[in-house]
């Protein structure tokens, strides 16, 4: 079955790629894969489309590491599950919203509202087959 984009999902407890614990990095990728499964048809074909990925990170406290360190694990967790290869990602939007710095979204989806109001840390991830959707 084909994936009907866009899809969105939440992942709790991300781990930084710079973590020295290989098991923790693998668990983080597995959490992304498992969380994305909820948004996907079962069974499904991985997408060959050019994609856009939006990642919003809502940490429980001010972030200690660099935000770019979580991106690779997220994309790797979707590789061969949502898309064939992360080279298909033509647009990547990554932003953190530390406590007290939540942006006032004009049209948040129900899942984004859950991320904003729910337990932290949490990632909101959206994958779209239109890499220009927010640029129009």
N, C-alpha and C positions, 0 to 999 in steps of 0.2 A: 504494500500500500504506500502511496506517495505521501510525503509530509505536506500538510496544508499550513503554509507559513502565513502570518507570523506565529511563532510559538513563544511562550514565556513560562518561566518557572523560577522557583526559589531554591536556594541552596544555603543550608546553615553551616556555620563554622569553617570558613575557608582557611587554608594554610598557605603560607608564603612559599614560593619556589625556592627561596634561599634557606628554607628549613633544612637542617642537617639530617633530619630523620626521613629516610627514603620511604619507610612504611607510611608515615604521615602524609607525604606527598601523594603516594598511591591511593590512600584512603580519600584524600581530597578529590582526586580525579574520579574515583568511584562514586563519591557523593554527587558530583556534577552529572555523571552518566545516569545514576539512579533517579535523580531529581528530574532530569530531562525526559526520562521514560514516561512520566506522568502526563507530559504534554504531547507525546507522540502516539500515533496509532500503533497497535500491536497485531501483527508484525508490520514492519515498515522497511522501505528502501532508504538508504542514506541518500542525501541530496547531492547532486552535481552542480547545483546553481551557484552563482555568485551571491554572497550573503553579506548581510550587515549584522553585527553583534553589538548589543548594548549591555553593559555591565554596570550596575549601580551597587556599590558596597556600602552597607550600613553597619559600621563597627559599633561595638558596645561602649568603647572608650576611644579617645584620640588614638589614631593609628600609629604604631611604633615603626613599622617598615614602610617601604615604598609601595605605592599602589600598583605599579607595573609588575611587581613580583607575583601577583596573584593571577595575572592574565594568562600566562602560558599554561598553567594547570587547568584553568577553565576551558581553554580551547582544546587542550589535549584530552580532557574528559569528554568532549563532544565529538572528537575525531573518530571516524569509522563507526559512529553511532548516530549522529545528526548529519554530518557531512563527511565526504570522503577524506579531505585534507584541509588543513587550516589555511592553505594558499587560496582557497575559495573566498575567504573573508576579505571583501573589498573595502569595508568600512568597519571600524572598531571605535566605539564610544565607551570610555571608562571614566567613572566619577565616583568619589567617595562622599558620603554625607555623614560626617562625624556628629555626635550628639550636640544639639543646639544649632546645627548648621543645615537644617532640612530646608530644601528649596520648596516653594509653593508651586506644585505642578498644576497646570491648568486643566488637564484631562487625564488624571491618573487612572490606570486600569484597576479593577478590584484586587488583582494580585500585587500590584505596586503599593496600594494602600495597605495591604497586609504586611508587606515588607517594612513600610514606614512605621506602622503602629505596633508591629509584633516584636517578639524577642530578638535580641541581637547577640552576636553578629549574624548578618544574613546578606546574601547576594540576591539581587533581582537580575535575571538574565532574559533578554529578548533576542530572538533570532528571526530575521526577516529575509525574504528572497528579493527584496528591493533595496539595494545598497544606497539608493538616493532618496529614500522615503522622507527623511526629515529635512532634506535640502530643498524641497520644492515649495 
